[in-house]
Amino acid sequence: MSSYRKNMNHYPHSSQYTPYQHYYAKEADRILTTMSTNFNKQHLKSLIDHALDNRDEEQFYELTTAYNKLYNT
């Protein structure tokens, strides 16, 4: 048996969570959600502008409905 296996119990396991790791995981999730939502809003705004420029009424209504759903969440 290798010396690593013999002394395996002496090393900290990576699966143990500290309160800071739990906090950072929640904060990272919140930041990523916010960034994703902001990106989607900006992207929909640019698509809405493009639909207005092309005078595509059907696409405009579809995109504004999607934007309103995203904005209200």
PDB file of N, CA, C, O and CB in Angstrom:
ATOM      1  N   MET A   1       0.853  -1.170   0.000  1.00  0.00           N
ATOM      2  CA  MET A   1       0.000   0.000   0.000  1.00  0.00           C
ATOM      3  C   MET A   1       0.904   1.240   0.000  1.00  0.00           C
ATOM      4  O   MET A   1       1.906   1.280   0.714  1.00  0.00           O
ATOM      5  CB  MET A   1      -0.973  -0.006   1.232  1.00  0.00           C
ATOM      6  N   SER A   2       0.553   2.230  -0.786  1.00  0.00           N
ATOM      7  CA  SER A   2       1.379   3.427  -0.875  1.00  0.00           C
ATOM      8  C   SER A   2       1.250   4.271   0.387  1.00  0.00           C
ATOM      9  O   SER A   2       0.279   4.159   1.135  1.00  0.00           O
ATOM     10  CB  SER A   2       0.993   4.252  -2.104  1.00  0.00           C
ATOM     11  N   SER A   3       2.239   5.106   0.601  1.00  0.00           N
ATOM     12  CA  SER A   3       2.203   5.963   1.784  1.00  0.00           C
ATOM     13  C   SER A   3       1.045   6.955   1.708  1.00  0.00           C
ATOM     14  O   SER A   3       0.531   7.395   2.737  1.00  0.00           O
ATOM     15  CB  SER A   3       3.531   6.712   1.939  1.00  0.00           C
ATOM     16  N   TYR A   4       0.639   7.303   0.500  1.00  0.00           N
ATOM     17  CA  TYR A   4      -0.501   8.212   0.357  1.00  0.00           C
ATOM     18  C   TYR A   4      -1.764   7.569   0.918  1.00  0.00           C
ATOM     19  O   TYR A   4      -2.516   8.207   1.655  1.00  0.00           O
ATOM     20  CB  TYR A   4      -0.709   8.599  -1.124  1.00  0.00           C
ATOM     21  N   ARG A   5      -1.993   6.321   0.573  1.00  0.00           N
ATOM     22  CA  ARG A   5      -3.188   5.626   1.062  1.00  0.00           C
ATOM     23  C   ARG A   5      -3.147   5.427   2.572  1.00  0.00           C
ATOM     24  O   ARG A   5      -4.182   5.515   3.233  1.00  0.00           O
ATOM     25  CB  ARG A   5      -3.334   4.275   0.368  1.00  0.00           C
ATOM     26  N   LYS A   6      -1.975   5.162   3.120  1.00  0.00           N
ATOM     27  CA  LYS A   6      -1.858   4.955   4.558  1.00  0.00           C
ATOM     28  C   LYS A   6      -2.231   6.221   5.321  1.00  0.00           C
ATOM     29  O   LYS A   6      -2.870   6.161   6.372  1.00  0.00           O
ATOM     30  CB  LYS A   6      -0.437   4.518   4.920  1.00  0.00           C
ATOM     31  N   ASN A   7      -1.823   7.369   4.778  1.00  0.00           N
ATOM     32  CA  ASN A   7      -2.026   8.644   5.466  1.00  0.00           C
ATOM     33  C   ASN A   7      -3.233   9.412   4.932  1.00  0.00           C
ATOM     34  O   ASN A   7      -3.348  10.618   5.154  1.00  0.00           O
ATOM     35  CB  ASN A   7      -0.784   9.500   5.339  1.00  0.00           C
ATOM     36  N   MET A   8      -4.109   8.740   4.248  1.00  0.00           N
ATOM     37  CA  MET A   8      -5.233   9.411   3.610  1.00  0.00           C
ATOM     38  C   MET A   8      -6.134  10.118   4.624  1.00  0.00           C
ATOM     39  O   MET A   8      -6.690  11.171   4.310  1.00  0.00           O
ATOM     40  CB  MET A   8      -6.043   8.411   2.811  1.00  0.00           C
ATOM     41  N   ASN A   9      -6.287   9.581   5.802  1.00  0.00           N
ATOM     42  CA  ASN A   9      -7.157  10.188   6.805  1.00  0.00           C
ATOM     43  C   ASN A   9      -6.565  11.452   7.409  1.00  0.00           C
ATOM     44  O   ASN A   9      -7.266  12.186   8.105  1.00  0.00           O
ATOM     45  CB  ASN A   9      -7.447   9.198   7.898  1.00  0.00           C
ATOM     46  N   HIS A  10      -5.307  11.715   7.159  1.00  0.00           N
ATOM     47  CA  HIS A  10      -4.667  12.894   7.729  1.00  0.00           C
ATOM     48  C   HIS A  10      -4.847  14.140   6.860  1.00  0.00           C
ATOM     49  O   HIS A  10      -4.532  15.250   7.290  1.00  0.00           O
ATOM     50  CB  HIS A  10      -3.196  12.626   7.934  1.00  0.00           C
ATOM     51  N   TYR A  11      -5.351  13.957   5.646  1.00  0.00           N
ATOM     52  CA  TYR A  11      -5.534  15.077   4.742  1.00  0.00           C
ATOM     53  C   TYR A  11      -6.990  15.544   4.797  1.00  0.00           C
ATOM     54  O   TYR A  11      -7.905  14.727   4.897  1.00  0.00           O
ATOM     55  CB  TYR A  11      -5.134  14.687   3.297  1.00  0.00           C
ATOM     56  N   PRO A  12      -7.198  16.850   4.734  1.00  0.00           N
ATOM     57  CA  PRO A  12      -8.590  17.342   4.736  1.00  0.00           C
ATOM     58  C   PRO A  12      -9.291  16.930   3.444  1.00  0.00           C
ATOM     59  O   PRO A  12      -8.678  16.901   2.376  1.00  0.00           O
ATOM     60  CB  PRO A  12      -8.632  18.895   4.900  1.00  0.00           C
ATOM     61  N   HIS A  13     -10.543  16.620   3.548  1.00  0.00           N
ATOM     62  CA  HIS A  13     -11.326  16.238   2.382  1.00  0.00           C
ATOM     63  C   HIS A  13     -11.927  17.490   1.755  1.00  0.00           C
ATOM     64  O   HIS A  13     -12.339  18.417   2.453  1.00  0.00           O
ATOM     65  CB  HIS A  13     -12.436  15.222   2.764  1.00  0.00           C
ATOM     66  N   SER A  14     -11.968  17.498   0.449  1.00  0.00           N
ATOM     67  CA  SER A  14     -12.473  18.675  -0.257  1.00  0.00           C
ATOM     68  C   SER A  14     -13.989  18.792  -0.188  1.00  0.00           C
ATOM     69  O   SER A  14     -14.536  19.835  -0.546  1.00  0.00           O
ATOM     70  CB  SER A  14     -12.036  18.636  -1.699  1.00  0.00           C
ATOM     71  N   SER A  15     -14.680  17.751   0.264  1.00  0.00           N
ATOM     72  CA  SER A  15     -16.130  17.809   0.295  1.00  0.00           C
ATOM     73  C   SER A  15     -16.671  18.512   1.544  1.00  0.00           C
ATOM     74  O   SER A  15     -17.875  18.747   1.647  1.00  0.00           O
ATOM     75  CB  SER A  15     -16.690  16.416   0.214  1.00  0.00           C
ATOM     76  N   GLN A  16     -15.807  18.843   2.473  1.00  0.00           N
ATOM     77  CA  GLN A  16     -16.267  19.528   3.668  1.00  0.00           C
ATOM     78  C   GLN A  16     -16.489  21.006   3.355  1.00  0.00           C
ATOM     79  O   GLN A  16     -15.606  21.690   2.836  1.00  0.00           O
ATOM     80  CB  GLN A  16     -15.253  19.357   4.822  1.00  0.00           C
ATOM     81  N   TYR A  17     -17.680  21.475   3.681  1.00  0.00           N
ATOM     82  CA  TYR A  17     -17.996  22.874   3.434  1.00  0.00           C
ATOM     83  C   TYR A  17     -17.751  23.690   4.694  1.00  0.00           C
ATOM     84  O   TYR A  17     -18.082  23.268   5.802  1.00  0.00           O
ATOM     85  CB  TYR A  17     -19.453  23.031   2.965  1.00  0.00           C
ATOM     86  N   THR A  18     -17.172  24.846   4.506  1.00  0.00           N
ATOM     87  CA  THR A  18     -17.077  25.808   5.593  1.00  0.00           C
ATOM     88  C   THR A  18     -18.195  26.821   5.376  1.00  0.00           C
ATOM     89  O   THR A  18     -18.734  26.908   4.273  1.00  0.00           O
ATOM     90  CB  THR A  18     -15.656  26.502   5.646  1.00  0.00           C
ATOM     91  N   PRO A  19     -18.549  27.577   6.385  1.00  0.00           N
ATOM     92  CA  PRO A  19     -19.595  28.594   6.176  1.00  0.00           C
ATOM     93  C   PRO A  19     -19.236  29.584   5.078  1.00  0.00           C
ATOM     94  O   PRO A  19     -20.119  30.069   4.371  1.00  0.00           O
ATOM     95  CB  PRO A  19     -19.853  29.349   7.467  1.00  0.00           C
ATOM     96  N   TYR A  20     -17.942  29.892   4.926  1.00  0.00           N
ATOM     97  CA  TYR A  20     -17.547  30.836   3.881  1.00  0.00           C
ATOM     98  C   TYR A  20     -17.783  30.248   2.495  1.00  0.00           C
ATOM     99  O   TYR A  20     -18.227  30.959   1.594  1.00  0.00           O
ATOM    100  CB  TYR A  20     -16.075  31.227   4.042  1.00  0.00           C
ATOM    101  N   GLN A  21     -17.494  28.964   2.311  1.00  0.00           N
ATOM    102  CA  GLN A  21     -17.708  28.341   1.010  1.00  0.00           C
ATOM    103  C   GLN A  21     -19.186  28.353   0.650  1.00  0.00           C
ATOM    104  O   GLN A  21     -19.541  28.587  -0.506  1.00  0.00           O
ATOM    105  CB  GLN A  21     -17.170  26.906   1.003  1.00  0.00           C
ATOM    106  N   HIS A  22     -20.038  28.107   1.612  1.00  0.00           N
ATOM    107  CA  HIS A  22     -21.480  28.131   1.365  1.00  0.00           C
ATOM    108  C   HIS A  22     -21.922  29.541   0.969  1.00  0.00           C
ATOM    109  O   HIS A  22     -22.714  29.712   0.043  1.00  0.00           O
ATOM    110  CB  HIS A  22     -22.258  27.652   2.618  1.00  0.00           C
ATOM    111  N   TYR A  23     -21.406  30.544   1.675  1.00  0.00           N
ATOM    112  CA  TYR A  23     -21.725  31.941   1.353  1.00  0.00           C
ATOM    113  C   TYR A  23     -21.245  32.299  -0.052  1.00  0.00           C
ATOM    114  O   TYR A  23     -21.977  32.907  -0.832  1.00  0.00           O
ATOM    115  CB  TYR A  23     -21.089  32.891   2.386  1.00  0.00           C
ATOM    116  N   TYR A  24     -19.996  31.910  -0.366  1.00  0.00           N
ATOM    117  CA  TYR A  24     -19.452  32.235  -1.682  1.00  0.00           C
ATOM    118  C   TYR A  24     -20.221  31.532  -2.789  1.00  0.00           C
ATOM    119  O   TYR A  24     -20.410  32.105  -3.862  1.00  0.00           O
ATOM    120  CB  TYR A  24     -17.979  31.859  -1.754  1.00  0.00           C
ATOM    121  N   ALA A  25     -20.667  30.308  -2.554  1.00  0.00           N
ATOM    122  CA  ALA A  25     -21.439  29.592  -3.565  1.00  0.00           C
ATOM    123  C   ALA A  25     -22.765  30.300  -3.817  1.00  0.00           C
ATOM    124  O   ALA A  25     -23.188  30.431  -4.965  1.00  0.00           O
ATOM    125  CB  ALA A  25     -21.683  28.135  -3.131  1.00  0.00           C
ATOM    126  N   LYS A  26     -23.426  30.757  -2.752  1.00  0.00           N
ATOM    127  CA  LYS A  26     -24.680  31.477  -2.919  1.00  0.00           C
ATOM    128  C   LYS A  26     -24.467  32.806  -3.631  1.00  0.00           C
ATOM    129  O   LYS A  26     -25.260  33.188  -4.492  1.00  0.00           O
ATOM    130  CB  LYS A  26     -25.338  31.709  -1.567  1.00  0.00           C
ATOM    131  N   GLU A  27     -23.403  33.505  -3.275  1.00  0.00           N
ATOM    132  CA  GLU A  27     -23.103  34.786  -3.921  1.00  0.00           C
ATOM    133  C   GLU A  27     -22.746  34.592  -5.391  1.00  0.00           C
ATOM    134  O   GLU A  27     -23.176  35.372  -6.241  1.00  0.00           O
ATOM    135  CB  GLU A  27     -21.955  35.497  -3.192  1.00  0.00           C
ATOM    136  N   ALA A  28     -21.969  33.567  -5.695  1.00  0.00           N
ATOM    137  CA  ALA A  28     -21.608  33.289  -7.082  1.00  0.00           C
ATOM    138  C   ALA A  28     -22.855  32.975  -7.898  1.00  0.00           C
ATOM    139  O   ALA A  28     -22.987  33.438  -9.031  1.00  0.00           O
ATOM    140  CB  ALA A  28     -20.607  32.121  -7.161  1.00  0.00           C
ATOM    141  N   ASP A  29     -23.762  32.199  -7.337  1.00  0.00           N
ATOM    142  CA  ASP A  29     -25.003  31.875  -8.024  1.00  0.00           C
ATOM    143  C   ASP A  29     -25.833  33.133  -8.259  1.00  0.00           C
ATOM    144  O   ASP A  29     -26.402  33.306  -9.337  1.00  0.00           O
ATOM    145  CB  ASP A  29     -25.808  30.849  -7.220  1.00  0.00           C
ATOM    146  N   ARG A  30     -25.906  34.004  -7.271  1.00  0.00           N
ATOM    147  CA  ARG A  30     -26.663  35.254  -7.411  1.00  0.00           C
ATOM    148  C   ARG A  30     -26.050  36.145  -8.485  1.00  0.00           C
ATOM    149  O   ARG A  30     -26.769  36.736  -9.291  1.00  0.00           O
ATOM    150  CB  ARG A  30     -26.715  36.006  -6.070  1.00  0.00           C
ATOM    151  N   ILE A  31     -24.729  36.243  -8.497  1.00  0.00           N
ATOM    152  CA  ILE A  31     -24.048  37.088  -9.480  1.00  0.00           C
ATOM    153  C   ILE A  31     -24.248  36.540 -10.885  1.00  0.00           C
ATOM    154  O   ILE A  31     -24.538  37.297 -11.812  1.00  0.00           O
ATOM    155  CB  ILE A  31     -22.547  37.193  -9.161  1.00  0.00           C
ATOM    156  N   LEU A  32     -24.095  35.231 -11.049  1.00  0.00           N
ATOM    157  CA  LEU A  32     -24.277  34.637 -12.373  1.00  0.00           C
ATOM    158  C   LEU A  32     -25.707  34.786 -12.872  1.00  0.00           C
ATOM    159  O   LEU A  32     -25.925  35.024 -14.060  1.00  0.00           O
ATOM    160  CB  LEU A  32     -23.897  33.169 -12.344  1.00  0.00           C
ATOM    161  N   THR A  33     -26.670  34.652 -11.990  1.00  0.00           N
ATOM    162  CA  THR A  33     -28.067  34.831 -12.372  1.00  0.00           C
ATOM    163  C   THR A  33     -28.327  36.271 -12.817  1.00  0.00           C
ATOM    164  O   THR A  33     -29.001  36.513 -13.818  1.00  0.00           O
ATOM    165  CB  THR A  33     -28.995  34.458 -11.204  1.00  0.00           C
ATOM    166  N   THR A  34     -27.784  37.217 -12.059  1.00  0.00           N
ATOM    167  CA  THR A  34     -27.948  38.628 -12.404  1.00  0.00           C
ATOM    168  C   THR A  34     -27.295  38.947 -13.738  1.00  0.00           C
ATOM    169  O   THR A  34     -27.877  39.639 -14.573  1.00  0.00           O
ATOM    170  CB  THR A  34     -27.361  39.517 -11.310  1.00  0.00           C
ATOM    171  N   MET A  35     -26.081  38.440 -13.936  1.00  0.00           N
ATOM    172  CA  MET A  35     -25.374  38.694 -15.193  1.00  0.00           C
ATOM    173  C   MET A  35     -26.126  38.085 -16.370  1.00  0.00           C
ATOM    174  O   MET A  35     -26.233  38.710 -17.425  1.00  0.00           O
ATOM    175  CB  MET A  35     -23.946  38.132 -15.130  1.00  0.00           C
ATOM    176  N   SER A  36     -26.643  36.882 -16.202  1.00  0.00           N
ATOM    177  CA  SER A  36     -27.379  36.216 -17.269  1.00  0.00           C
ATOM    178  C   SER A  36     -28.656  36.983 -17.609  1.00  0.00           C
ATOM    179  O   SER A  36     -28.979  37.175 -18.781  1.00  0.00           O
ATOM    180  CB  SER A  36     -27.716  34.774 -16.866  1.00  0.00           C
ATOM    181  N   THR A  37     -29.367  37.412 -16.592  1.00  0.00           N
ATOM    182  CA  THR A  37     -30.598  38.173 -16.810  1.00  0.00           C
ATOM    183  C   THR A  37     -30.302  39.487 -17.524  1.00  0.00           C
ATOM    184  O   THR A  37     -31.007  39.860 -18.461  1.00  0.00           O
ATOM    185  CB  THR A  37     -31.308  38.445 -15.472  1.00  0.00           C
ATOM    186  N   ASN A  38     -29.261  40.187 -17.085  1.00  0.00           N
ATOM    187  CA  ASN A  38     -28.902  41.456 -17.728  1.00  0.00           C
ATOM    188  C   ASN A  38     -28.495  41.252 -19.179  1.00  0.00           C
ATOM    189  O   ASN A  38     -28.858  42.045 -20.048  1.00  0.00           O
ATOM    190  CB  ASN A  38     -27.768  42.137 -16.966  1.00  0.00           C
ATOM    191  N   PHE A  39     -27.736  40.179 -19.445  1.00  0.00           N
ATOM    192  CA  PHE A  39     -27.341  39.896 -20.830  1.00  0.00           C
ATOM    193  C   PHE A  39     -28.562  39.617 -21.685  1.00  0.00           C
ATOM    194  O   PHE A  39     -28.675  40.133 -22.797  1.00  0.00           O
ATOM    195  CB  PHE A  39     -26.372  38.703 -20.888  1.00  0.00           C
ATOM    196  N   ASN A  40     -29.486  38.798 -21.172  1.00  0.00           N
ATOM    197  CA  ASN A  40     -30.689  38.469 -21.940  1.00  0.00           C
ATOM    198  C   ASN A  40     -31.540  39.700 -22.207  1.00  0.00           C
ATOM    199  O   ASN A  40     -32.113  39.834 -23.288  1.00  0.00           O
ATOM    200  CB  ASN A  40     -31.514  37.424 -21.207  1.00  0.00           C
ATOM    201  N   LYS A  41     -31.630  40.601 -21.233  1.00  0.00           N
ATOM    202  CA  LYS A  41     -32.390  41.842 -21.437  1.00  0.00           C
ATOM    203  C   LYS A  41     -31.751  42.690 -22.527  1.00  0.00           C
ATOM    204  O   LYS A  41     -32.448  43.200 -23.405  1.00  0.00           O
ATOM    205  CB  LYS A  41     -32.479  42.646 -20.126  1.00  0.00           C
ATOM    206  N   GLN A  42     -30.434  42.844 -22.479  1.00  0.00           N
ATOM    207  CA  GLN A  42     -29.735  43.640 -23.494  1.00  0.00           C
ATOM    208  C   GLN A  42     -29.906  43.020 -24.880  1.00  0.00           C
ATOM    209  O   GLN A  42     -30.125  43.722 -25.867  1.00  0.00           O
ATOM    210  CB  GLN A  42     -28.235  43.763 -23.148  1.00  0.00           C
ATOM    211  N   HIS A  43     -29.801  41.686 -24.936  1.00  0.00           N
ATOM    212  CA  HIS A  43     -29.933  41.004 -26.218  1.00  0.00           C
ATOM    213  C   HIS A  43     -31.344  41.180 -26.786  1.00  0.00           C
ATOM    214  O   HIS A  43     -31.509  41.444 -27.977  1.00  0.00           O
ATOM    215  CB  HIS A  43     -29.604  39.513 -26.065  1.00  0.00           C
ATOM    216  N   LEU A  44     -32.351  41.035 -25.935  1.00  0.00           N
ATOM    217  CA  LEU A  44     -33.724  41.227 -26.397  1.00  0.00           C
ATOM    218  C   LEU A  44     -33.967  42.665 -26.848  1.00  0.00           C
ATOM    219  O   LEU A  44     -34.676  42.900 -27.827  1.00  0.00           O
ATOM    220  CB  LEU A  44     -34.710  40.853 -25.291  1.00  0.00           C
ATOM    221  N   LYS A  45     -33.381  43.625 -26.138  1.00  0.00           N
ATOM    222  CA  LYS A  45     -33.523  45.032 -26.553  1.00  0.00           C
ATOM    223  C   LYS A  45     -32.952  45.249 -27.946  1.00  0.00           C
ATOM    224  O   LYS A  45     -33.555  45.940 -28.766  1.00  0.00           O
ATOM    225  CB  LYS A  45     -32.823  45.967 -25.550  1.00  0.00           C
ATOM    226  N   SER A  46     -31.796  44.665 -28.214  1.00  0.00           N
ATOM    227  CA  SER A  46     -31.196  44.841 -29.536  1.00  0.00           C
ATOM    228  C   SER A  46     -32.033  44.141 -30.610  1.00  0.00           C
ATOM    229  O   SER A  46     -32.159  44.652 -31.723  1.00  0.00           O
ATOM    230  CB  SER A  46     -29.753  44.298 -29.547  1.00  0.00           C
ATOM    231  N   LEU A  47     -32.603  42.987 -30.288  1.00  0.00           N
ATOM    232  CA  LEU A  47     -33.479  42.315 -31.251  1.00  0.00           C
ATOM    233  C   LEU A  47     -34.765  43.109 -31.490  1.00  0.00           C
ATOM    234  O   LEU A  47     -35.272  43.152 -32.611  1.00  0.00           O
ATOM    235  CB  LEU A  47     -33.821  40.903 -30.760  1.00  0.00           C
ATOM    236  N   ILE A  48     -35.284  43.730 -30.445  1.00  0.00           N
ATOM    237  CA  ILE A  48     -36.477  44.578 -30.586  1.00  0.00           C
ATOM    238  C   ILE A  48     -36.158  45.775 -31.475  1.00  0.00           C
ATOM    239  O   ILE A  48     -36.949  46.126 -32.349  1.00  0.00           O
ATOM    240  CB  ILE A  48     -36.985  45.056 -29.196  1.00  0.00           C
ATOM    241  N   ASP A  49     -35.013  46.397 -31.258  1.00  0.00           N
ATOM    242  CA  ASP A  49     -34.605  47.518 -32.109  1.00  0.00           C
ATOM    243  C   ASP A  49     -34.471  47.084 -33.565  1.00  0.00           C
ATOM    244  O   ASP A  49     -34.863  47.808 -34.480  1.00  0.00           O
ATOM    245  CB  ASP A  49     -33.280  48.110 -31.614  1.00  0.00           C
ATOM    246  N   HIS A  50     -33.914  45.901 -33.763  1.00  0.00           N
ATOM    247  CA  HIS A  50     -33.746  45.379 -35.123  1.00  0.00           C
ATOM    248  C   HIS A  50     -35.115  45.124 -35.769  1.00  0.00           C
ATOM    249  O   HIS A  50     -35.309  45.407 -36.952  1.00  0.00           O
ATOM    250  CB  HIS A  50     -32.905  44.072 -35.106  1.00  0.00           C
ATOM    251  N   ALA A  51     -36.056  44.592 -34.992  1.00  0.00           N
ATOM    252  CA  ALA A  51     -37.405  44.360 -35.515  1.00  0.00           C
ATOM    253  C   ALA A  51     -38.089  45.681 -35.868  1.00  0.00           C
ATOM    254  O   ALA A  51     -38.806  45.768 -36.864  1.00  0.00           O
ATOM    255  CB  ALA A  51     -38.252  43.583 -34.492  1.00  0.00           C
ATOM    256  N   LEU A  52     -37.861  46.708 -35.043  1.00  0.00           N
ATOM    257  CA  LEU A  52     -38.429  48.024 -35.358  1.00  0.00           C
ATOM    258  C   LEU A  52     -37.818  48.603 -36.624  1.00  0.00           C
ATOM    259  O   LEU A  52     -38.524  49.169 -37.459  1.00  0.00           O
ATOM    260  CB  LEU A  52     -38.218  48.990 -34.192  1.00  0.00           C
ATOM    261  N   ASP A  53     -36.509  48.460 -36.764  1.00  0.00           N
ATOM    262  CA  ASP A  53     -35.852  48.969 -37.968  1.00  0.00           C
ATOM    263  C   ASP A  53     -36.375  48.279 -39.229  1.00  0.00           C
ATOM    264  O   ASP A  53     -36.497  48.904 -40.283  1.00  0.00           O
ATOM    265  CB  ASP A  53     -34.337  48.781 -37.862  1.00  0.00           C
ATOM    266  N   ASN A  54     -36.683  46.984 -39.113  1.00  0.00           N
ATOM    267  CA  ASN A  54     -37.172  46.223 -40.269  1.00  0.00           C
ATOM    268  C   ASN A  54     -38.691  46.267 -40.401  1.00  0.00           C
ATOM    269  O   ASN A  54     -39.257  45.661 -41.311  1.00  0.00           O
ATOM    270  CB  ASN A  54     -36.717  44.781 -40.169  1.00  0.00           C
ATOM    271  N   ARG A  55     -39.343  46.981 -39.498  1.00  0.00           N
ATOM    272  CA  ARG A  55     -40.802  47.113 -39.496  1.00  0.00           C
ATOM    273  C   ARG A  55     -41.492  45.745 -39.462  1.00  0.00           C
ATOM    274  O   ARG A  55     -42.494  45.518 -40.140  1.00  0.00           O
ATOM    275  CB  ARG A  55     -41.262  47.900 -40.730  1.00  0.00           C
ATOM    276  N   ASP A  56     -40.926  44.841 -38.653  1.00  0.00           N
ATOM    277  CA  ASP A  56     -41.493  43.502 -38.497  1.00  0.00           C
ATOM    278  C   ASP A  56     -42.359  43.495 -37.239  1.00  0.00           C
ATOM    279  O   ASP A  56     -41.876  43.282 -36.127  1.00  0.00           O
ATOM    280  CB  ASP A  56     -40.366  42.409 -38.414  1.00  0.00           C
ATOM    281  N   GLU A  57     -43.644  43.732 -37.449  1.00  0.00           N
ATOM    282  CA  GLU A  57     -44.577  43.904 -36.333  1.00  0.00           C
ATOM    283  C   GLU A  57     -44.747  42.614 -35.527  1.00  0.00           C
ATOM    284  O   GLU A  57     -44.797  42.653 -34.298  1.00  0.00           O
ATOM    285  CB  GLU A  57     -45.934  44.371 -36.852  1.00  0.00           C
ATOM    286  N   GLU A  58     -44.835  41.475 -36.215  1.00  0.00           N
ATOM    287  CA  GLU A  58     -45.037  40.195 -35.535  1.00  0.00           C
ATOM    288  C   GLU A  58     -43.848  39.859 -34.621  1.00  0.00           C
ATOM    289  O   GLU A  58     -44.028  39.466 -33.468  1.00  0.00           O
ATOM    290  CB  GLU A  58     -45.247  39.071 -36.570  1.00  0.00           C
ATOM    291  N   GLN A  59     -42.654  40.018 -35.151  1.00  0.00           N
ATOM    292  CA  GLN A  59     -41.463  39.734 -34.342  1.00  0.00           C
ATOM    293  C   GLN A  59     -41.341  40.722 -33.183  1.00  0.00           C
ATOM    294  O   GLN A  59     -40.914  40.354 -32.088  1.00  0.00           O
ATOM    295  CB  GLN A  59     -40.195  39.787 -35.216  1.00  0.00           C
ATOM    296  N   PHE A  60     -41.715  41.969 -33.428  1.00  0.00           N
ATOM    297  CA  PHE A  60     -41.676  42.975 -32.372  1.00  0.00           C
ATOM    298  C   PHE A  60     -42.564  42.570 -31.197  1.00  0.00           C
ATOM    299  O   PHE A  60     -42.143  42.656 -30.044  1.00  0.00           O
ATOM    300  CB  PHE A  60     -42.111  44.339 -32.919  1.00  0.00           C
ATOM    301  N   TYR A  61     -43.790  42.130 -31.484  1.00  0.00           N
ATOM    302  CA  TYR A  61     -44.705  41.741 -30.407  1.00  0.00           C
ATOM    303  C   TYR A  61     -44.206  40.496 -29.672  1.00  0.00           C
ATOM    304  O   TYR A  61     -44.337  40.408 -28.451  1.00  0.00           O
ATOM    305  CB  TYR A  61     -46.109  41.488 -30.970  1.00  0.00           C
ATOM    306  N   GLU A  62     -43.641  39.545 -30.396  1.00  0.00           N
ATOM    307  CA  GLU A  62     -43.097  38.347 -29.750  1.00  0.00           C
ATOM    308  C   GLU A  62     -41.935  38.707 -28.819  1.00  0.00           C
ATOM    309  O   GLU A  62     -41.847  38.211 -27.696  1.00  0.00           O
ATOM    310  CB  GLU A  62     -42.630  37.331 -30.812  1.00  0.00           C
ATOM    311  N   LEU A  63     -41.052  39.572 -29.304  1.00  0.00           N
ATOM    312  CA  LEU A  63     -39.872  39.939 -28.508  1.00  0.00           C
ATOM    313  C   LEU A  63     -40.251  40.803 -27.307  1.00  0.00           C
ATOM    314  O   LEU A  63     -39.677  40.643 -26.229  1.00  0.00           O
ATOM    315  CB  LEU A  63     -38.855  40.683 -29.380  1.00  0.00           C
ATOM    316  N   THR A  64     -41.197  41.704 -27.477  1.00  0.00           N
ATOM    317  CA  THR A  64     -41.595  42.537 -26.336  1.00  0.00           C
ATOM    318  C   THR A  64     -42.300  41.697 -25.271  1.00  0.00           C
ATOM    319  O   THR A  64     -42.170  41.972 -24.078  1.00  0.00           O
ATOM    320  CB  THR A  64     -42.516  43.685 -26.801  1.00  0.00           C
ATOM    321  N   THR A  65     -43.049  40.669 -25.701  1.00  0.00           N
ATOM    322  CA  THR A  65     -43.674  39.765 -24.731  1.00  0.00           C
ATOM    323  C   THR A  65     -42.603  39.010 -23.952  1.00  0.00           C
ATOM    324  O   THR A  65     -42.697  38.879 -22.731  1.00  0.00           O
ATOM    325  CB  THR A  65     -44.625  38.771 -25.442  1.00  0.00           C
ATOM    326  N   ALA A  66     -41.595  38.517 -24.645  1.00  0.00           N
ATOM    327  CA  ALA A  66     -40.491  37.805 -23.975  1.00  0.00           C
ATOM    328  C   ALA A  66     -39.736  38.742 -23.043  1.00  0.00           C
ATOM    329  O   ALA A  66     -39.350  38.350 -21.942  1.00  0.00           O
ATOM    330  CB  ALA A  66     -39.521  37.197 -25.015  1.00  0.00           C
ATOM    331  N   TYR A  67     -39.522  39.983 -23.483  1.00  0.00           N
ATOM    332  CA  TYR A  67     -38.820  40.951 -22.650  1.00  0.00           C
ATOM    333  C   TYR A  67     -39.614  41.268 -21.386  1.00  0.00           C
ATOM    334  O   TYR A  67     -39.047  41.356 -20.297  1.00  0.00           O
ATOM    335  CB  TYR A  67     -38.550  42.234 -23.437  1.00  0.00           C
ATOM    336  N   ASN A  68     -40.928  41.438 -21.532  1.00  0.00           N
ATOM    337  CA  ASN A  68     -41.765  41.726 -20.364  1.00  0.00           C
ATOM    338  C   ASN A  68     -41.756  40.574 -19.375  1.00  0.00           C
ATOM    339  O   ASN A  68     -41.727  40.803 -18.166  1.00  0.00           O
ATOM    340  CB  ASN A  68     -43.196  42.023 -20.796  1.00  0.00           C
ATOM    341  N   LYS A  69     -41.780  39.333 -19.865  1.00  0.00           N
ATOM    342  CA  LYS A  69     -41.691  38.178 -18.971  1.00  0.00           C
ATOM    343  C   LYS A  69     -40.365  38.173 -18.217  1.00  0.00           C
ATOM    344  O   LYS A  69     -40.323  37.896 -17.019  1.00  0.00           O
ATOM    345  CB  LYS A  69     -41.853  36.874 -19.762  1.00  0.00           C
ATOM    346  N   LEU A  70     -39.292  38.480 -18.924  1.00  0.00           N
ATOM    347  CA  LEU A  70     -37.970  38.514 -18.296  1.00  0.00           C
ATOM    348  C   LEU A  70     -37.848  39.673 -17.321  1.00  0.00           C
ATOM    349  O   LEU A  70     -37.242  39.539 -16.258  1.00  0.00           O
ATOM    350  CB  LEU A  70     -36.878  38.612 -19.357  1.00  0.00           C
ATOM    351  N   TYR A  71     -38.421  40.803 -17.683  1.00  0.00           N
ATOM    352  CA  TYR A  71     -38.324  42.000 -16.848  1.00  0.00           C
ATOM    353  C   TYR A  71     -39.099  41.842 -15.543  1.00  0.00           C
ATOM    354  O   TYR A  71     -38.693  42.376 -14.511  1.00  0.00           O
ATOM    355  CB  TYR A  71     -38.837  43.217 -17.611  1.00  0.00           C
ATOM    356  N   ASN A  72     -40.199  41.120 -15.583  1.00  0.00           N
ATOM    357  CA  ASN A  72     -41.048  40.958 -14.409  1.00  0.00           C
ATOM    358  C   ASN A  72     -40.581  39.861 -13.466  1.00  0.00           C
ATOM    359  O   ASN A  72     -41.189  39.652 -12.417  1.00  0.00           O
ATOM    360  CB  ASN A  72     -42.446  40.673 -14.837  1.00  0.00           C
ATOM    361  N   THR A  73     -39.508  39.155 -13.821  1.00  0.00           N
ATOM    362  CA  THR A  73     -39.004  38.108 -12.923  1.00  0.00           C
ATOM    363  C   THR A  73     -37.939  38.631 -12.013  1.00  0.00           C
ATOM    364  O   THR A  73     -37.406  37.883 -11.193  1.00  0.00           O
ATOM    365  CB  THR A  73     -38.466  36.942 -13.708  1.00  0.00           C
TER     366      THR A  73
END
